[in-house]
Amino acid sequence: MEVLGRKLEKELPDEARVIACRFPFPDWTPTATEGEGLDQTWAYDMNEKKPLLTMIVK
């Protein structure tokens, strides 16, 4: 998931939303979650994620 996460961070536009099922992105903070256990999903909005990346890079 780490390699996929880095790829998505580089390539997705700010308006994108990533939905993960069963396996969350361990280094990302979800903007929403639904369900629990094997039926849990996580939503990540890239516009919430990318400002953090910009601060880390600077």
C-alpha positions as a printed Julia matrix, in Angstrom:
58×3 Matrix{Float64}:
   0.0    0.0    0.0
   2.93   2.33   0.61
   4.04   2.3   -3.05
   0.45   2.74  -4.27
  -0.06   5.61  -1.84
   2.98   7.49  -3.13
   1.85   6.95  -6.74
  -1.65   8.26  -6.0
  -0.27  11.29  -4.15
   1.79  12.24  -7.2
  -0.78  11.56  -9.91
  -4.25  12.36  -8.58
  -5.78  15.83  -8.85
  -6.74  17.73  -5.69
 -10.44  16.99  -6.3
  -9.94  13.22  -6.21
 -11.31  10.94  -3.51
  -9.71   7.56  -2.87
 -11.89   4.79  -1.44
 -10.11   1.83   0.17
 -11.82  -1.4    1.18
 -10.46  -3.86   3.77
  -6.97  -2.29   3.85
  -6.5    1.38   4.79
  -3.55   3.48   3.75
  -1.48   3.31   6.95
   0.14   6.75   6.6
  -3.02   8.6    5.53
  -5.75  10.04   7.72
  -9.21   9.2    6.37
 -11.79  11.94   5.91
 -14.58   9.4    6.42
 -15.03   5.74   7.36
 -17.95   3.36   7.09
 -18.56  -0.09   8.5
 -16.26  -2.23  10.61
 -14.05  -5.29  10.34
 -13.88  -6.84   6.89
 -16.7   -4.58   5.71
 -14.94  -1.32   6.63
 -14.13   1.3    4.0
 -12.03   4.46   4.23
 -12.36   7.64   2.16
  -9.41   9.93   1.6
  -9.83  13.34  -0.03
  -6.67  14.39  -1.83
  -7.34  18.1   -1.2
  -7.01  17.28   2.53
  -3.84  15.26   1.95
  -1.86  17.43  -0.48
  -1.44  20.54   1.73
   0.29  18.28   4.28
   2.61  16.94   1.6
   3.55  20.46   0.52
   4.45  21.4    4.11
   6.62  18.29   4.49
   8.5   18.92   1.24
   9.32  22.57   2.07
